[in-house]
Amino acid sequence: MNKPLRRIAIFCGILMLALMVRTNYLQYVRADELNTRDENRRIRIERYAHERGNIIVDGKAVTGSVETNGSDFKYKRVWKDGPLWAPVTGYSSQAFDSSQLENLEDGILTGNDDQLFFNRTLGMFTGDKKQGGNVVTTLDGAAQKAAFKGLGDKKGAVVALDPQTGAILALASTPSYDPSVFAGNSNKDSEAREKLLKDKDKPMLNRALRETYPPGSTFKVVTAAAALENGLYDDIDAKTNSPLPWTLPQTQIPLQNEGNIPCKDASLREALRVSCNSVFGKISDDLGNKKMIEQTDKFGFNKEVFTPVRADASIYPEDNKPQNAMAGIGQASNRTTPLQMAMVASAIANDGKLMQPYMVAKRQAPNLDDIYTAEPEELGRALSGENAQKVQQMMETVVKDGTGTRAQIPGVTVGGKTGTAQHGLNNSEKPYAWFISYAKTANGSPVAVAVVVEDGNANRDDISGGGLAAPIARDVMKAVVDGKQ
């Protein structure tokens, strides 16, 4: 071969090699990146080319799919009672992607997950059209409805857990929204979503998982647990070393109690029953910031929680002595999600054992065969069984003849703690009403609940955990207990 031909052959070989390298780079190295790019419309068209699998509650689908007209996306998502289930499912939109379970379980719901490879392969031979699988939740429909009915037109959130397994039984956030109104890709869908985003009441904010609040006096059960776990006190009916007035450390400011309540040297049981700030503020100061952080960490504070939907971390921070004392009564820089306070109540109800919260019980193939079943997972021990039972006794006294009597359920043992959390500059804003609780039957505790209510329309003097939040918790617990009978 003469030199010019050899050069041409070498050049062509280099071009072929470059083409092969480029092709393999695009098909294998960048495949996932290109598939997920917003500009890749073919992937989105395929995603909505068949009916999406459903999200299941109590054996029934709370979602569905309908055919669309005038669009290259054949199907779009619809919800049955969208506002009721949006805090659980999230949304799935042709134009605006998806969130929460609709996003995290997208592979199962579209049928594209590797767990459904056999079903897809079998469909190629049988000629069956592609279908999505189902996601079966842990939710209790009656409890969810009781939570929404109780919250009504007030801002707030409810979380109910099964203390023995960690299963989420209710997850409510109000005001809510209907994901169906922007599930398509028309101008009308865009306008509906924009209206929701601009709403000052933030209906698309999941207050149960993504909003943190000052916990108020509900946090006193954590402080009580810390006192028992660290040996500061061991007898819940013995007098504590709690002078009145008690001055915040490094200040000349006495820590005030609400009303004329008997807080001087009050026992732990009595202090929780009437909600003594001075007793629990001093306990937090006596233990110190480090030990309080250690106790809160055992309950799950200071890290994100995945249900699998992510919940914001609840915070008990490193702080100075006055702030740490105030944090012991839930009125400083510590903040918490409703999920976290439900975890606190559930760990106490479960004799100190804290379970991982979860809301997906099963994943099913299109033929309804189970391809995944959740197993309860222990996160750790928040406090000893003996001390958990002492805190239970204290919380049950709160409901029997303390600040939480409106949570009573005839024939059922209920433990709880009220909270009225001040917030705003110099506590200028209307407070948040809190209640955490559990119900107990002969077979242990089937439900623990946390409720927070932001009622901006109520008179300030009428806002209390016992008045606003406790009745909601009672109805949610009753729904679960009644369903077990």
Disulfide bonds with the S-S distance in Angstrom:
Cys263-Cys276 2.13
